[in-house]
Amino acid sequence: MRLRRAEEIETLSYRTVVELNAESRLALQRRVATIARRPERAQRLVDQRAGRADRRQADRASRTHRSHQQEREMLADAR
């Protein structure tokens, strides 16, 4: 049994194995509802990942803008 779980974790990821095991322990009606919500959850995770990249790019742009602005201020102060 432990070897099987290790293989599952290696193949699917720890988080996925934990979620699948939790689902299998639910009562039948809750299990059906949980399985039915999988596509919604998957799409939400995709959207979160996409938003993460956009936020990173925006953060980088604002940091670059601030650093250039600070350089200009330092040059102005030095004059």
C-alpha positions in Angstrom: 0.0 0.0 0.0 2.8 2.5 0.8 4.5 1.8 -2.5 1.3 2.5 -4.3 0.8 5.8 -2.5 4.4 6.8 -3.2 3.8 6.1 -6.9 0.6 8.2 -6.9 2.4 11.1 -5.2 5.3 10.9 -7.7 2.9 10.8 -10.6 0.1 13.2 -9.5 1.6 15.4 -6.8 1.0 15.2 -3.1 -1.8 17.7 -3.1 -3.8 15.8 -5.7 -3.4 12.5 -3.9 -4.6 14.1 -0.6 -7.6 15.6 -2.4 -8.5 12.3 -4.1 -8.2 10.4 -0.8 -10.4 12.9 1.0 -13.0 12.6 -1.8 -13.1 8.8 -1.5 -13.9 9.0 2.2 -17.0 11.3 1.7 -20.5 10.0 1.8 -21.8 9.1 -1.7 -23.9 12.2 -2.2 -21.1 14.6 -1.1 -18.7 12.6 -3.3 -20.8 13.0 -6.4 -21.2 16.8 -5.7 -17.4 17.2 -5.1 -16.6 15.3 -8.3 -19.2 17.4 -10.2 -17.4 20.6 -9.0 -13.9 19.5 -10.3 -14.1 21.3 -13.6 -15.1 24.6 -11.9 -12.2 24.3 -9.5 -9.8 23.4 -12.3 -10.9 26.5 -14.2 -10.6 28.7 -11.1 -7.0 27.4 -10.6 -6.2 28.2 -14.2 -7.6 31.7 -13.9 -5.6 32.2 -10.7 -2.4 31.1 -12.4 -3.0 33.4 -15.3 -3.7 36.3 -13.0 -0.5 35.5 -11.1 1.6 36.1 -14.2 -0.2 39.4 -15.0 0.3 40.6 -11.4 4.0 39.7 -11.6 4.4 41.6 -14.8 2.6 44.6 -13.3 4.8 44.5 -10.2 7.9 44.3 -12.3 6.8 47.3 -14.4 6.0 49.4 -11.3 9.3 48.5 -9.7 11.2 49.5 -12.8 9.3 52.8 -13.0 10.0 53.5 -9.3 13.7 52.8 -9.7 14.0 55.0 -12.7 12.1 57.8 -10.9 14.4 57.4 -7.9 17.5 57.7 -10.1 16.1 60.9 -11.7 15.5 62.3 -8.2 19.0 61.5 -7.1 20.5 63.1 -10.2 18.4 66.2 -9.7 19.5 66.3 -6.0 23.1 66.0 -7.0 23.0 69.0 -9.2 
